[in-house]
Every structure is written in C-alpha cells, then in structure tokens.
Amino acid sequence: MYAETSTKPLRQFHFKNIIVNGVGVLSDSYNLYAISLVFFSITGYLHASPVDYSVLTASGYIGAAFGAILFGAIADRIGRKPMYGIDLALIFLGSAAQFFTTSYSFLFIARLIMGFGIGGDYVMSPVIMAENSNTRDRGKLMATTFSIMFLIGAVLAAFVVQIVSSILSPAEAWRVELAFGAVPALFVIYYRRKIPETYRFKTRVKGDADSNFNISVKPEKGLKLQKDNVNYSERLVKSLPVILAGSILWVLYDAYSSTFTIFGPITIAANLGLTPIGFTYVAVFLAGLPGTLLSLFLIDRVGRKKLVIIGYLGVFAALLLYSILLVAPGFFGIPPSDRSIGGLVGIAALLGMTFYMFNYLFSAVGPATIIGGTIIVPELIPTKIRASGQAVNVFIDRLSAATFISLFPVLLSFLGLGDMILIYALIAVGSSILMFFAIPEARGRTLEELANEPVDSGSLQQSGS
C-alpha cells in the first residue's frame, strides 16, 4: 500500500488537498500582513505604543504555540480527521471577533483565539499533506500548500486594505480589514470536515488494515500492512534530535523572517521610501513569487538541503550589502544627500531596494519555502508521532517568534536597522551550517524510509526513485 501511495502520479485528490489544507496558511498570512498594514490605525485609535503593538502581534504566535500542542497530542491519539476543521473554526472566530474591537485587551484576546487555531493548522496541514502525498511530488505539494498560499494571503491583505481604506473612514476601515481574514476560513471549514483520515494513520497507528474508508488510494488486494508496535514515547525520544534540529532552523529563520513580515511594510518600506501597501506588492511579485515558483520546480529535483544552503548564501550576501549600505554608505560612493534621517533616497534607495529584493528572492528559493513552509520535521519522523513532533516544532518556533517580535522595536532603537540586518545575515550562515550537518536529504525517499519505519510487503524500496 505504501508503495502504491508513494508512486501514484498527481491527481485531483492532491490538488483538492492543496486548496483545503492551504487556506489556514492563507488566513495566517493575511492576518500577519493585515496587522502590519494597519499599524498606524491601531497605534492611533487604541493608543498603543510600538511595544504594545509588538505584544499585540505576538499574541497570535503565543496562541499558536499552545494550540499546536493540544492539536498535535490529540491528532496522534485519535486521528487527523477529528480535529481537522476545528482549527479553521477557531481562526474564523478569532478573526471575525476583531471587527468588534473596543479596546486593546479585546483585540489581544481575539488574536490569541485566532492564533490557537493557526497553531492547530500548522500541525494538521503539513502532516496530512505529507501523509497523502506521493514521494516524487511530495516536496512541491507541501511547498505549494504553504508557500504559495502564504504569498496569496499577503497580496490579499494588501488588496483588501487598499480597497477598504478607499471606501470607509479610517476609524472603521482597520476593523473590517482585520476581520476579513475570517472569510477564507469560513468557506473551507465544511470541506475540511470531509477530508478522510490518512491511510498511514489508520494502518500504522490503529492497525486498521481492512478499513473501507474513503481515501485517495485503495489497498492492493491481499497486501499485508504492518502496525507500528514501537512504544509512542520511545519513538518520540528517538526522534527528538531531528525535531529539535528542525525547530532550531525554523526559529533562526523566523528570527528575521517574522520581523521582516511584521515590520517590513513599516520600517523597511519607510527606509526605502515606499508605502506599506506598495512595498508588499513589490516584494511579493518581484521576489517572493518568482523565488517560490523556482523552488517548486527544483525541490524534488535538486533536493531540500541544496536549495536551503544556496538560498541562505544569497540571503547572507544581500543582507550584508544592505547592512553596509545603511552603516557605511560611503563604501558604495553614496553622497550624504542620498541618506537622510527618514531613510534612503535617490541611488541609495534604489540600491537598498535591490539588496532587499535579492534577499527576499533567495529566501523564497530555499529557506522560506522549505524551513518556513514547515516541510522538514513532518517528512523525517514516524507516523505514530508525526503530529506530536510537528507540535513541538511549532511550539518552540511560535514562542521564539513571539519573543523576537516583542523585542524588535527595543533592539531596533538600541542597535539601529543596519546592525539588525547584519545580525540577520549572520543567522543565514549559521542556518546553512546546521542544515548541512543535521538534516538528512528527503528527496526521492518515502516517509517510511526517512523515519526508519517497518514497511509492508509491497515494493517500497523501488518507490523512492
């Protein structure tokens, strides 16, 4: 059965999974970008300081951390299907509640609820997509579910903010703009409840080899399937090194990525002389989308490790040059007139935009799609603990990202943008080294091979090529 699951070509079922699984990511992306685009409205109408705003943004990450733990534990015990759709319902409730915001505390709680659902989705969607994918296309299927949908969410946020702001007064617009994140979630909750249990969970965890449930592929007649009889705790302990390595990679990625996502349309855009909405459009269409499409084309051909390392080397070079431009513009022959207190102008702004876009492009080619797309951990650990392991991964990353986001305004005022970007450049180097030594290549290998799970009597060994 696993041989059949791993070698079947792409079909309608896989594309349906991309849409149904990816809407949670789209909602997360929308809410991240939307709150950055309405920064000035929130700080004005709720009388919030930059630090208050950072803590407010971090509330979604805190909710996600604890939502992930709950959803992961339940999904490995009773199955993926029972929890699927509940995550989106929470995202819908939290997002919609933002429309009724009357105070800072109310908005904080609404985003905490929304984040709880997002945390569950960050566990459920990658796990289900990995278990339902064929080996040959697993990388691009998982990457499309996260990275492409994340970009769509970013563009949707910019578009909605642009349209709504032109129709409603500022006092009304920001509430509508934040609450609109509930709309995509609402349309997909029903379809998530219809997604069948994954065959791998039914057989590996429950030992239900004779089930007649609806699934993308049916078992071959007479094929004997093996239940994983290894103790849950033993599986989890043995998998901790790769879970922690994957978590550290994600934490390092989010150390700069989350702050760029939240504060890019504010801090970086102002430094480059762009409006927040204009910055979002330019970044996505000139760098994010081309880089992600290139990654989708290469991920199952070149492999995950090479793309991440190549991407991070590009990120390092681009951010190093951007940092030098900010700290020592004379290195590029930039005249003092092109650098003001408000940011960069003239040739300096053009150079800054170029360096930032190359950073975004190279990040999309590797780190954003593979690490940020939460592909690594779900591919490398056994079915019995796949949701729990991903939950640990999400918990560590989301709490770390919440800390980075909360501290960013303080660090920015203390170090300055140039030194902050230099730190991010060095993070790229460290992440490349960790990826090279700690993470095995998953290209062309089945989930069972990667996790050293027992296989059935089918020709699984021939399915990974």
MILUM-488673 format. One record per residue (C-alpha): x negated, y negated, z negated; residue in one letter; residue number from 1. Coordinates in nm, 2 decimals. Last residue first. Example, Ala and Ser with C-alpha at 12.3 -4.5 7.8 and 13.67 -1.06 7.14 Angstrom:
<tordrens>
<<-1.37 0.11 -0.71> 'S' 2>
<<-1.23 0.45 -0.78> 'A' 1>
</tordrens>
This chain:
<tordrens>
<<-1.34 -0.69 0.73> 'S' 465>
<<-1.17 -0.64 0.39> 'G' 464>
<<-0.93 -0.37 0.50> 'S' 463>
<<-1.16 -0.08 0.56> 'Q' 462>
<<-1.22 -0.01 0.19> 'Q' 461>
<<-0.85 -0.01 0.13> 'L' 460>
<<-0.79 0.29 0.34> 'S' 459>
<<-0.50 0.42 0.14> 'G' 458>
<<-0.53 0.65 -0.16> 'S' 457>
<<-0.48 0.37 -0.40> 'D' 456>
<<-0.74 0.15 -0.56> 'V' 455>
<<-0.88 0.11 -0.91> 'P' 454>
<<-0.96 -0.26 -0.99> 'E' 453>
<<-1.31 -0.40 -0.96> 'N' 452>
<<-1.17 -0.76 -0.96> 'A' 451>
<<-1.32 -0.86 -0.62> 'L' 450>
<<-1.25 -0.52 -0.47> 'E' 449>
<<-0.89 -0.52 -0.59> 'E' 448>
<<-0.83 -0.88 -0.46> 'L' 447>
<<-0.94 -0.76 -0.12> 'T' 446>
<<-1.27 -0.89 0.03> 'R' 445>
<<-1.31 -1.08 0.36> 'G' 444>
<<-1.42 -1.40 0.19> 'R' 443>
<<-1.44 -1.38 -0.19> 'A' 442>
<<-1.80 -1.48 -0.24> 'E' 441>
<<-1.91 -1.44 -0.60> 'P' 440>
<<-1.92 -1.74 -0.84> 'I' 439>
<<-2.19 -1.80 -1.10> 'A' 438>
<<-2.52 -1.87 -0.91> 'F' 437>
<<-2.42 -2.07 -0.61> 'F' 436>
<<-2.11 -2.24 -0.76> 'M' 435>
<<-2.31 -2.34 -1.07> 'L' 434>
<<-2.58 -2.50 -0.85> 'I' 433>
<<-2.33 -2.69 -0.64> 'S' 432>
<<-2.15 -2.81 -0.95> 'S' 431>
<<-2.47 -2.96 -1.09> 'G' 430>
<<-2.53 -3.15 -0.77> 'V' 429>
<<-2.18 -3.28 -0.75> 'A' 428>
<<-2.19 -3.39 -1.11> 'I' 427>
<<-2.50 -3.60 -1.02> 'L' 426>
<<-2.29 -3.80 -0.77> 'A' 425>
<<-2.02 -3.85 -1.02> 'Y' 424>
<<-2.28 -4.00 -1.26> 'I' 423>
<<-2.39 -4.24 -0.98> 'L' 422>
<<-2.02 -4.34 -0.93> 'I' 421>
<<-2.00 -4.44 -1.30> 'M' 420>
<<-2.32 -4.63 -1.27> 'D' 419>
<<-2.19 -4.84 -0.98> 'G' 418>
<<-1.85 -4.89 -1.14> 'L' 417>
<<-1.98 -5.05 -1.46> 'G' 416>
<<-2.12 -4.88 -1.76> 'L' 415>
<<-1.93 -5.03 -2.05> 'F' 414>
<<-1.61 -5.16 -1.88> 'S' 413>
<<-1.59 -4.85 -1.67> 'L' 412>
<<-1.65 -4.62 -1.96> 'L' 411>
<<-1.36 -4.78 -2.15> 'V' 410>
<<-1.13 -4.77 -1.85> 'P' 409>
<<-1.23 -4.41 -1.78> 'F' 408>
<<-1.18 -4.27 -2.13> 'L' 407>
<<-0.81 -4.18 -2.10> 'S' 406>
<<-0.86 -4.04 -1.75> 'I' 405>
<<-1.16 -3.83 -1.86> 'F' 404>
<<-0.98 -3.70 -2.17> 'T' 403>
<<-0.67 -3.60 -1.97> 'A' 402>
<<-0.89 -3.43 -1.71> 'A' 401>
<<-1.05 -3.22 -1.99> 'S' 400>
<<-0.71 -3.12 -2.12> 'L' 399>
<<-0.60 -3.03 -1.77> 'R' 398>
<<-0.91 -2.84 -1.69> 'D' 397>
<<-0.92 -2.62 -2.00> 'I' 396>
<<-0.55 -2.54 -1.99> 'F' 395>
<<-0.55 -2.47 -1.61> 'V' 394>
<<-0.83 -2.22 -1.63> 'N' 393>
<<-0.68 -2.05 -1.94> 'V' 392>
<<-0.35 -2.03 -1.75> 'A' 391>
<<-0.53 -1.88 -1.45> 'Q' 390>
<<-0.67 -1.61 -1.67> 'G' 389>
<<-0.32 -1.55 -1.82> 'S' 388>
<<-0.17 -1.53 -1.47> 'A' 387>
<<-0.43 -1.29 -1.34> 'R' 386>
<<-0.44 -1.07 -1.65> 'I' 385>
<<-0.29 -0.75 -1.52> 'K' 384>
<<-0.37 -0.84 -1.16> 'T' 383>
<<-0.74 -0.83 -1.21> 'P' 382>
<<-0.97 -1.14 -1.18> 'I' 381>
<<-1.15 -1.29 -0.88> 'L' 380>
<<-0.89 -1.44 -0.65> 'E' 379>
<<-0.68 -1.61 -0.91> 'P' 378>
<<-1.00 -1.78 -1.05> 'V' 377>
<<-1.14 -1.93 -0.73> 'I' 376>
<<-0.84 -2.07 -0.54> 'I' 375>
<<-0.74 -2.35 -0.78> 'T' 374>
<<-0.70 -2.60 -0.49> 'G' 373>
<<-0.93 -2.84 -0.68> 'G' 372>
<<-1.21 -2.58 -0.65> 'I' 371>
<<-1.14 -2.46 -0.29> 'I' 370>
<<-0.97 -2.75 -0.12> 'T' 369>
<<-1.12 -3.04 -0.32> 'A' 368>
<<-1.46 -2.88 -0.34> 'P' 367>
<<-1.51 -2.78 0.02> 'G' 366>
<<-1.41 -2.98 0.33> 'V' 365>
<<-1.19 -3.22 0.13> 'A' 364>
<<-1.49 -3.33 -0.08> 'S' 363>
<<-1.69 -3.39 0.23> 'F' 362>
<<-1.42 -3.62 0.37> 'L' 361>
<<-1.36 -3.80 0.05> 'Y' 360>
<<-1.73 -3.88 0.00> 'N' 359>
<<-1.75 -3.98 0.36> 'F' 358>
<<-1.46 -4.21 0.31> 'M' 357>
<<-1.63 -4.37 0.00> 'Y' 356>
<<-1.95 -4.43 0.19> 'F' 355>
<<-1.77 -4.59 0.48> 'T' 354>
<<-1.55 -4.81 0.26> 'M' 353>
<<-1.86 -4.93 0.08> 'G' 352>
<<-2.04 -5.01 0.40> 'L' 351>
<<-1.74 -5.20 0.53> 'L' 350>
<<-1.71 -5.39 0.20> 'A' 349>
<<-2.08 -5.48 0.21> 'A' 348>
<<-2.06 -5.60 0.57> 'I' 347>
<<-1.79 -5.86 0.47> 'G' 346>
<<-1.66 -5.84 0.12> 'V' 345>
<<-1.73 -5.63 -0.19> 'L' 344>
<<-1.57 -5.68 -0.53> 'G' 343>
<<-1.39 -5.95 -0.74> 'G' 342>
<<-1.71 -6.08 -0.90> 'I' 341>
<<-1.86 -6.13 -0.55> 'S' 340>
<<-2.08 -5.94 -0.32> 'R' 339>
<<-2.10 -6.03 0.05> 'D' 338>
<<-2.23 -6.38 -0.02> 'S' 337>
<<-2.54 -6.23 -0.20> 'P' 336>
<<-2.66 -6.10 0.14> 'P' 335>
<<-2.67 -5.72 0.19> 'I' 334>
<<-3.01 -5.60 0.31> 'G' 333>
<<-2.92 -5.24 0.23> 'F' 332>
<<-3.15 -5.22 -0.07> 'F' 331>
<<-3.04 -5.58 -0.15> 'G' 330>
<<-2.71 -5.43 -0.26> 'P' 329>
<<-2.87 -5.29 -0.58> 'A' 328>
<<-2.60 -5.17 -0.82> 'V' 327>
<<-2.30 -5.16 -0.59> 'L' 326>
<<-2.47 -5.05 -0.28> 'L' 325>
<<-2.69 -4.81 -0.48> 'I' 324>
<<-2.37 -4.65 -0.62> 'S' 323>
<<-2.22 -4.62 -0.27> 'Y' 322>
<<-2.54 -4.45 -0.14> 'L' 321>
<<-2.54 -4.20 -0.42> 'L' 320>
<<-2.17 -4.14 -0.37> 'L' 319>
<<-2.22 -4.05 -0.01> 'A' 318>
<<-2.52 -3.83 -0.06> 'A' 317>
<<-2.37 -3.64 -0.35> 'F' 316>
<<-2.04 -3.59 -0.17> 'V' 315>
<<-2.22 -3.45 0.13> 'G' 314>
<<-2.41 -3.21 -0.09> 'L' 313>
<<-2.08 -3.12 -0.26> 'Y' 312>
<<-1.92 -3.03 0.07> 'G' 311>
<<-2.21 -2.81 0.18> 'I' 310>
<<-2.20 -2.63 -0.16> 'I' 309>
<<-1.82 -2.59 -0.16> 'V' 308>
<<-1.81 -2.47 0.20> 'L' 307>
<<-2.09 -2.22 0.16> 'K' 306>
<<-1.93 -2.07 -0.15> 'K' 305>
<<-1.58 -2.03 -0.01> 'R' 304>
<<-1.66 -1.84 0.31> 'G' 303>
<<-1.77 -1.93 0.66> 'V' 302>
<<-1.48 -1.76 0.85> 'R' 301>
<<-1.20 -1.74 0.60> 'D' 300>
<<-1.26 -2.10 0.48> 'I' 299>
<<-1.36 -2.24 0.82> 'L' 298>
<<-1.04 -2.35 0.98> 'F' 297>
<<-0.87 -2.44 0.66> 'L' 296>
<<-1.17 -2.64 0.56> 'S' 295>
<<-1.17 -2.83 0.89> 'L' 294>
<<-0.80 -2.91 0.83> 'L' 293>
<<-0.88 -3.03 0.47> 'T' 292>
<<-1.16 -3.26 0.59> 'G' 291>
<<-0.94 -3.42 0.87> 'P' 290>
<<-0.65 -3.47 0.62> 'L' 289>
<<-0.86 -3.62 0.34> 'G' 288>
<<-1.09 -3.85 0.54> 'A' 287>
<<-0.92 -4.09 0.79> 'L' 286>
<<-0.56 -4.00 0.72> 'F' 285>
<<-0.57 -3.96 0.34> 'V' 284>
<<-0.82 -4.24 0.26> 'A' 283>
<<-0.67 -4.49 0.49> 'V' 282>
<<-0.31 -4.43 0.38> 'Y' 281>
<<-0.40 -4.44 0.01> 'T' 280>
<<-0.61 -4.76 0.05> 'F' 279>
<<-0.33 -4.94 0.23> 'G' 278>
<<-0.10 -4.85 -0.05> 'I' 277>
<<-0.34 -4.98 -0.32> 'P' 276>
<<-0.42 -5.30 -0.12> 'T' 275>
<<-0.77 -5.32 0.02> 'L' 274>
<<-1.07 -5.55 -0.05> 'G' 273>
<<-1.32 -5.28 -0.11> 'L' 272>
<<-1.36 -5.34 -0.49> 'N' 271>
<<-0.99 -5.38 -0.52> 'A' 270>
<<-0.93 -5.04 -0.35> 'A' 269>
<<-1.19 -4.87 -0.57> 'I' 268>
<<-1.03 -5.00 -0.89> 'T' 267>
<<-0.66 -4.98 -0.82> 'I' 266>
<<-0.59 -4.72 -0.55> 'P' 265>
<<-0.89 -4.53 -0.68> 'G' 264>
<<-0.78 -4.54 -1.04> 'F' 263>
<<-0.55 -4.23 -1.05> 'I' 262>
<<-0.69 -4.02 -0.77> 'T' 261>
<<-1.05 -4.14 -0.82> 'F' 260>
<<-1.02 -4.06 -1.20> 'T' 259>
<<-0.88 -3.72 -1.11> 'S' 258>
<<-1.16 -3.65 -0.86> 'S' 257>
<<-1.45 -3.76 -1.08> 'Y' 256>
<<-1.42 -3.55 -1.39> 'A' 255>
<<-1.17 -3.33 -1.19> 'D' 254>
<<-1.46 -3.16 -1.00> 'Y' 253>
<<-1.66 -3.11 -1.32> 'L' 252>
<<-1.35 -2.96 -1.50> 'V' 251>
<<-1.27 -2.74 -1.20> 'W' 250>
<<-1.63 -2.60 -1.19> 'L' 249>
<<-1.62 -2.55 -1.57> 'I' 248>
<<-1.29 -2.36 -1.53> 'S' 247>
<<-1.43 -2.13 -1.26> 'G' 246>
<<-1.73 -2.05 -1.47> 'A' 245>
<<-1.50 -1.99 -1.77> 'L' 244>
<<-1.27 -1.76 -1.58> 'I' 243>
<<-1.58 -1.58 -1.43> 'V' 242>
<<-1.73 -1.52 -1.78> 'P' 241>
<<-1.39 -1.44 -1.93> 'L' 240>
<<-1.31 -1.15 -1.70> 'S' 239>
<<-1.45 -0.88 -1.93> 'K' 238>
<<-1.26 -1.03 -2.23> 'V' 237>
<<-0.93 -1.04 -2.03> 'L' 236>
<<-0.95 -0.69 -1.90> 'R' 235>
<<-1.03 -0.56 -2.25> 'E' 234>
<<-0.75 -0.75 -2.40> 'S' 233>
<<-0.50 -0.61 -2.15> 'Y' 232>
<<-0.61 -0.25 -2.21> 'N' 231>
<<-0.71 -0.06 -1.89> 'V' 230>
<<-0.42 0.15 -1.76> 'N' 229>
<<-0.38 -0.03 -1.43> 'D' 228>
<<-0.11 0.17 -1.25> 'K' 227>
<<-0.22 0.35 -0.94> 'Q' 226>
<<-0.02 0.40 -0.62> 'L' 225>
<<0.04 0.72 -0.43> 'K' 224>
<<0.14 0.68 -0.07> 'L' 223>
<<0.41 0.93 0.03> 'G' 222>
<<0.57 0.70 0.28> 'K' 221>
<<0.38 0.37 0.32> 'E' 220>
<<0.50 0.11 0.07> 'P' 219>
<<0.71 -0.18 0.21> 'K' 218>
<<0.57 -0.52 0.30> 'V' 217>
<<0.70 -0.87 0.23> 'S' 216>
<<0.90 -0.77 -0.07> 'I' 215>
<<1.26 -0.69 -0.16> 'N' 214>
<<1.28 -0.44 -0.44> 'F' 213>
<<1.31 -0.06 -0.38> 'N' 212>
<<1.08 0.03 -0.66> 'S' 211>
<<0.91 0.37 -0.64> 'D' 210>
<<0.57 0.26 -0.75> 'A' 209>
<<0.68 0.10 -1.07> 'D' 208>
<<0.36 0.12 -1.27> 'G' 207>
<<0.46 -0.20 -1.45> 'K' 206>
<<0.12 -0.37 -1.44> 'V' 205>
<<-0.05 -0.25 -1.12> 'R' 204>
<<0.27 -0.14 -0.94> 'T' 203>
<<0.52 -0.41 -1.00> 'K' 202>
<<0.25 -0.68 -1.04> 'F' 201>
<<0.09 -0.59 -0.71> 'R' 200>
<<0.42 -0.58 -0.53> 'Y' 199>
<<0.50 -0.94 -0.62> 'T' 198>
<<0.84 -1.00 -0.76> 'E' 197>
<<1.08 -1.14 -0.50> 'P' 196>
<<1.12 -1.52 -0.42> 'I' 195>
<<1.49 -1.60 -0.46> 'K' 194>
<<1.45 -1.81 -0.78> 'R' 193>
<<1.20 -2.01 -0.59> 'R' 192>
<<1.46 -2.07 -0.31> 'Y' 191>
<<1.70 -2.22 -0.56> 'Y' 190>
<<1.44 -2.46 -0.72> 'I' 189>
<<1.33 -2.58 -0.37> 'V' 188>
<<1.56 -2.88 -0.31> 'F' 187>
<<1.54 -3.02 -0.66> 'L' 186>
<<1.16 -3.02 -0.66> 'A' 185>
<<1.14 -3.24 -0.35> 'P' 184>
<<1.37 -3.50 -0.51> 'V' 183>
<<1.23 -3.52 -0.86> 'A' 182>
<<0.93 -3.72 -0.75> 'G' 181>
<<1.17 -4.00 -0.66> 'F' 180>
<<1.18 -4.08 -1.03> 'A' 179>
<<0.85 -4.27 -1.02> 'L' 178>
<<0.95 -4.49 -0.72> 'E' 177>
<<1.30 -4.55 -0.86> 'V' 176>
<<1.16 -4.67 -1.19> 'R' 175>
<<0.90 -4.89 -1.01> 'W' 174>
<<1.16 -5.05 -0.79> 'A' 173>
<<1.40 -5.19 -1.05> 'E' 172>
<<1.19 -5.47 -1.22> 'A' 171>
<<1.00 -5.53 -0.89> 'P' 170>
<<1.33 -5.61 -0.71> 'S' 169>
<<1.46 -5.35 -0.46> 'L' 168>
<<1.43 -5.33 -0.09> 'I' 167>
<<1.07 -5.40 0.01> 'S' 166>
<<0.94 -5.22 -0.30> 'S' 165>
<<1.15 -4.92 -0.21> 'V' 164>
<<0.99 -4.89 0.13> 'I' 163>
<<0.62 -4.93 0.03> 'Q' 162>
<<0.66 -4.72 -0.29> 'V' 161>
<<0.82 -4.44 -0.09> 'V' 160>
<<0.56 -4.45 0.18> 'F' 159>
<<0.26 -4.45 -0.07> 'A' 158>
<<0.42 -4.16 -0.27> 'A' 157>
<<0.50 -3.96 0.05> 'L' 156>
<<0.13 -4.00 0.16> 'V' 155>
<<0.00 -3.87 -0.17> 'A' 154>
<<0.26 -3.58 -0.18> 'G' 153>
<<0.17 -3.48 0.18> 'I' 152>
<<-0.20 -3.47 0.08> 'L' 151>
<<-0.12 -3.24 -0.22> 'F' 150>
<<0.09 -3.02 0.02> 'M' 149>
<<-0.21 -2.98 0.25> 'I' 148>
<<-0.44 -2.90 -0.04> 'S' 147>
<<-0.23 -2.66 -0.25> 'F' 146>
<<-0.03 -2.43 -0.04> 'T' 145>
<<-0.26 -2.48 0.26> 'T' 144>
<<-0.56 -2.37 0.05> 'A' 143>
<<-0.39 -2.06 -0.07> 'M' 142>
<<-0.29 -1.96 0.29> 'L' 141>
<<-0.63 -2.06 0.43> 'K' 140>
<<-0.81 -1.84 0.18> 'G' 139>
<<-0.58 -1.55 0.20> 'R' 138>
<<-0.60 -1.52 0.58> 'D' 137>
<<-0.80 -1.21 0.64> 'R' 136>
<<-0.72 -1.05 0.30> 'T' 135>
<<-0.34 -1.06 0.34> 'N' 134>
<<-0.15 -1.28 0.10> 'S' 133>
<<0.13 -1.19 -0.15> 'N' 132>
<<-0.09 -1.15 -0.45> 'E' 131>
<<-0.29 -1.47 -0.38> 'A' 130>
<<0.03 -1.68 -0.32> 'M' 129>
<<0.19 -1.55 -0.63> 'I' 128>
<<-0.11 -1.63 -0.85> 'V' 127>
<<-0.17 -1.97 -0.69> 'P' 126>
<<0.20 -2.07 -0.74> 'S' 125>
<<0.26 -1.94 -1.09> 'M' 124>
<<-0.03 -2.09 -1.28> 'V' 123>
<<-0.04 -2.44 -1.14> 'Y' 122>
<<0.34 -2.43 -1.15> 'D' 121>
<<0.35 -2.37 -1.52> 'G' 120>
<<0.12 -2.66 -1.57> 'G' 119>
<<0.34 -2.87 -1.35> 'I' 118>
<<0.64 -2.78 -1.56> 'G' 117>
<<0.48 -2.90 -1.88> 'F' 116>
<<0.36 -3.21 -1.69> 'G' 115>
<<0.71 -3.31 -1.62> 'M' 114>
<<0.80 -3.27 -1.99> 'I' 113>
<<0.50 -3.48 -2.09> 'L' 112>
<<0.59 -3.74 -1.82> 'R' 111>
<<0.93 -3.79 -1.97> 'A' 110>
<<0.78 -3.81 -2.32> 'I' 109>
<<0.53 -4.09 -2.22> 'F' 108>
<<0.81 -4.27 -2.03> 'L' 107>
<<1.03 -4.28 -2.34> 'F' 106>
<<0.74 -4.39 -2.56> 'S' 105>
<<0.65 -4.68 -2.32> 'Y' 104>
<<1.01 -4.81 -2.34> 'S' 103>
<<1.34 -4.82 -2.15> 'T' 102>
<<1.27 -4.55 -1.89> 'T' 101>
<<1.59 -4.42 -1.73> 'F' 100>
<<1.43 -4.36 -1.39> 'F' 99>
<<1.15 -4.17 -1.56> 'Q' 98>
<<1.41 -3.90 -1.66> 'A' 97>
<<1.42 -3.78 -1.29> 'A' 96>
<<1.05 -3.68 -1.30> 'S' 95>
<<1.08 -3.50 -1.63> 'G' 94>
<<1.39 -3.31 -1.53> 'L' 93>
<<1.27 -3.22 -1.18> 'F' 92>
<<0.93 -3.10 -1.31> 'I' 91>
<<1.11 -2.89 -1.57> 'L' 90>
<<1.33 -2.74 -1.31> 'A' 89>
<<1.02 -2.68 -1.09> 'L' 88>
<<0.86 -2.47 -1.37> 'D' 87>
<<1.19 -2.28 -1.43> 'I' 86>
<<1.18 -2.19 -1.06> 'G' 85>
<<0.94 -1.89 -1.11> 'Y' 84>
<<0.95 -1.77 -1.46> 'M' 83>
<<1.15 -1.45 -1.41> 'P' 82>
<<0.96 -1.38 -1.07> 'K' 81>
<<0.61 -1.36 -1.20> 'R' 80>
<<0.65 -1.07 -1.43> 'G' 79>
<<0.74 -0.96 -1.78> 'I' 78>
<<0.41 -0.97 -1.96> 'R' 77>
<<0.16 -1.13 -1.72> 'D' 76>
<<0.42 -1.40 -1.63> 'A' 75>
<<0.50 -1.46 -2.00> 'I' 74>
<<0.14 -1.54 -2.10> 'A' 73>
<<0.08 -1.75 -1.80> 'G' 72>
<<0.39 -1.96 -1.84> 'F' 71>
<<0.32 -2.04 -2.20> 'L' 70>
<<-0.05 -2.12 -2.15> 'I' 69>
<<0.02 -2.33 -1.84> 'A' 68>
<<0.28 -2.54 -2.01> 'G' 67>
<<0.03 -2.63 -2.28> 'F' 66>
<<-0.22 -2.77 -2.04> 'A' 65>
<<0.04 -2.92 -1.81> 'A' 64>
<<0.19 -3.13 -2.09> 'G' 63>
<<-0.15 -3.27 -2.17> 'I' 62>
<<-0.21 -3.35 -1.80> 'Y' 61>
<<0.13 -3.53 -1.77> 'G' 60>
<<0.04 -3.73 -2.09> 'S' 59>
<<-0.29 -3.84 -1.93> 'A' 58>
<<-0.11 -4.10 -1.72> 'T' 57>
<<0.04 -4.25 -2.03> 'L' 56>
<<-0.30 -4.24 -2.20> 'V' 55>
<<-0.45 -4.43 -1.91> 'S' 54>
<<-0.17 -4.68 -1.91> 'Y' 53>
<<-0.22 -4.75 -2.28> 'D' 52>
<<-0.59 -4.80 -2.22> 'V' 51>
<<-0.52 -5.04 -1.94> 'P' 50>
<<-0.28 -5.23 -2.18> 'S' 49>
<<0.09 -5.17 -2.16> 'A' 48>
<<0.35 -5.45 -2.19> 'H' 47>
<<0.61 -5.21 -2.05> 'L' 46>
<<0.72 -5.45 -1.78> 'Y' 45>
<<0.37 -5.57 -1.69> 'G' 44>
<<0.15 -5.27 -1.74> 'T' 43>
<<0.41 -5.05 -1.57> 'I' 42>
<<0.45 -5.29 -1.28> 'S' 41>
<<0.08 -5.34 -1.23> 'F' 40>
<<0.01 -4.96 -1.22> 'F' 39>
<<0.29 -4.89 -0.98> 'V' 38>
<<0.06 -4.74 -0.72> 'L' 37>
<<-0.13 -4.53 -0.98> 'S' 36>
<<0.20 -4.39 -1.11> 'I' 35>
<<0.30 -4.30 -0.76> 'A' 34>
<<-0.03 -4.12 -0.68> 'Y' 33>
<<-0.01 -3.88 -0.97> 'L' 32>
<<0.36 -3.83 -0.94> 'N' 31>
<<0.34 -3.75 -0.57> 'Y' 30>
<<0.05 -3.52 -0.62> 'S' 29>
<<0.24 -3.32 -0.89> 'D' 28>
<<0.55 -3.31 -0.67> 'S' 27>
<<0.36 -3.19 -0.37> 'L' 26>
<<0.19 -2.92 -0.59> 'V' 25>
<<0.53 -2.80 -0.70> 'G' 24>
<<0.65 -2.81 -0.34> 'V' 23>
<<0.36 -2.58 -0.24> 'G' 22>
<<0.51 -2.24 -0.35> 'N' 21>
<<0.83 -2.27 -0.16> 'V' 20>
<<0.66 -2.42 0.15> 'I' 19>
<<0.36 -2.19 0.16> 'I' 18>
<<0.57 -1.88 0.06> 'N' 17>
<<0.80 -1.94 0.36> 'K' 16>
<<0.49 -1.95 0.58> 'F' 15>
<<0.38 -1.61 0.44> 'H' 14>
<<0.72 -1.45 0.48> 'F' 13>
<<0.74 -1.57 0.85> 'Q' 12>
<<0.44 -1.35 0.93> 'R' 11>
<<0.06 -1.36 0.92> 'L' 10>
<<-0.10 -1.03 1.00> 'P' 9>
<<-0.09 -0.72 0.77> 'K' 8>
<<-0.44 -0.61 0.67> 'T' 7>
<<-0.43 -0.67 0.29> 'S' 6>
<<-0.08 -0.57 0.22> 'T' 5>
<<-0.13 -0.24 0.42> 'E' 4>
<<-0.45 -0.16 0.24> 'A' 3>
<<-0.28 -0.24 -0.09> 'Y' 2>
<<0.00 0.00 0.00> 'M' 1>
</tordrens>
